[in-house]
Amino acid sequence: MKPKCFLTRKLPQPAMDRFSLTFDLSVNPDDRVLTKDEIVSGVRDTDILACLLTDTIDADIMDAGKNLKGISNYAVGYNNIDVVAATARKLPVCNTPGVLTDTTADMAWALIFSVARRVVESDTYTRAGKFKGWGPLHFLGGDISGAVLGIIGAGRIGTAIAKRAAGFNMTILYTDFQPNLSLEETTGAKFVNQKELLKTADFVSLHVPLNKETRHLISAPELEMMKSTAYLINTARGPIVDEIALIKALNTNVIAGAGLDVYELEPELTPGLAKCTNAVLTPHIASASVQTRTKMGLLCVENAIAMYEGRKPKHIVNPEVLGKI
Ligand code: DGY
């Protein structure tokens, strides 16, 4: 008999095929986020829970899964899971880092270009038939080449973004809780404190995980430190930015613009944000390429199988439970 896996939403087909090969798979048939009750009921009789960043996995859900042997998250970020509760229950929690690094870095760059060169605004203008001829003052934006790129959080994705800056002759600043020497060697990036980064950078790109320390890391005082010509880019997690403060900063030209892929109240937008024409807003799609979402799915299955078999999964976020699974 195959082990059981409950998957909260359909993934790309190659991952579905791999799940079905190993597991007796039960999957949400609809393309929507399940309610807590639905997850509780799905997890009741399962060995593995495979879930998404949109599923809040708390102690109630873990306790409902009497046979549960592990939780496999289809995302690198795992702020949706109460890892402390999982660890207390000796439940391994896995995520999908690495495979989405380049795709996410590409998207951060797409937002940098879109917001600085006003791509979305000018596309809307052109489609509306408003383009009546070239104008010396039309849609002036900010230069990317030669600008200062500031990276907050110098892990895999922050590093990949810095590497891409080489082609644009940029000065790269970064901050983190400790220096990243390999980032410095490969890109010439300079380690600075957050205040200096915010005051100096033309583009501030966020790449920290969401936790108690990083919630509202960027709020009114930080936005005020930024140059009025600077842009904020967020492809990490929405609550890292205080969106009310950001809307105010965008509307009063405290900063020049923002490129956001994630939102504080996701999937809702804080009232007023959609009206900010100096913001480019995308619906949490930084990892959304066919290839990357497939690789994330295959890694999610690989982690699930390892947890079921009691082997060390490729990516476990609470390795302290190992030896107890
Ligand atoms: C993640 O993996 O955490 C991204 O936000 C979605 O791919």
Residues whose N, C-alpha, C, O or C-beta is under 5 A from the ligand:
A	BS01	DGY	Y74 A75 V76 G77 A236 S287
